[in-house]
Amino acid sequence: MTKPILTVNNLQVSFRTQKSDVQAVRGVGFSLHKGETLAIVGESGSGKSVTAKSIMRLLPKHNTKISQGEIFYEDKNLLNLSVREMQAIRGSEISMVFQDPMTSLNPTMKIGKQIIEGLQKHHHVSKREAKQRGIDMLRLVGIPNPVERIDSYPHQFSGGMRQRVVIAMALACNPKILIADEPTTALDVTIQAQILDLMSDLQQKTGTAIILITHDLGVVANMADRVAVMYAGEIVEMGTVDEVFYNAQHPYTLGLIKSMPKLHVGRSEALIPIPGSPPDLAHLGTGCPFAARCPYTMKVCHYFNPIPTSKSDSHKVSCWLQDQRVPEDLALEAVGGNHS
Ligand code: SF4
């Protein structure tokens, strides 16, 4: 296999609060290859957005601590770059799209000017060339009448069209990686599908690798090549889309799949939500952080956090159920898990 363009190793990120440290990301590691889409899935607070913002170095400095880890983009560890070196990469080689397009857009500036500014900052192109590139990008993302619309302000677009504009801005400099953090969550279902189709389509044309961050496993089925499932700051299962959808091994992944609406079976089938809520990351105890919600909790789960085991070259899971090394006396069902 070719060398990854992005490799994250053992990333540990915490936030200082007045009372304690919140362990937001705990030992996350993955790689991303040219042209592939990796989805990072998990409930809110699972650490997926913090992981993405660590890659972009967008976390607030005053209360964030990256205590361990490496983030290699090509051969550069992004965590060691100066502010200026990182600015040169952000937007030009690695771009990010957020849930709310207004996070990226300046409401007082015409969208054309915003696209042109980005291009001129990273590439030495004339204003005319940049404007033409802006028009081409708007056309590429499906904005009608791009020659006129380049002179519109953000409020003159609908929510879905604004997200298209943001994608145009993010891709204008031909980045090698696009990080999309819940890019369709604020949009209605039809527009959601259109934006995801657009991203897939653009990826085919440009070869950009995508990290798609979402709380909705359903969103990734048609879009991702691989899926990383995050829970309580850790990746608990990672595999190809087929491995995660059709051969899920972690009880949390199985819970996410059961809580997904299944379009093909009609509306009558009830969704089964995962009972309970994620643990407080400021006060994590020993053992598996999913133990209080898991239907299969064993004694060992309360004492030790599981170690990742490989089900195949691409499929890894962190759950004692999958680990042959658990001694018999610790493999007994424990009292205290969710055995409903
Ligand atoms: Fe459930 Fe134990 Fe597996 Fe955690 S390690 S998911 S508690 S069976």
Residues whose N, C-alpha, C, O or C-beta is under 5 A from the ligand:
A	BS01	SF4	P251 C288 F290 A291 C294 Y296 T297 M298 C301 P306 S318 C319 W320 L321
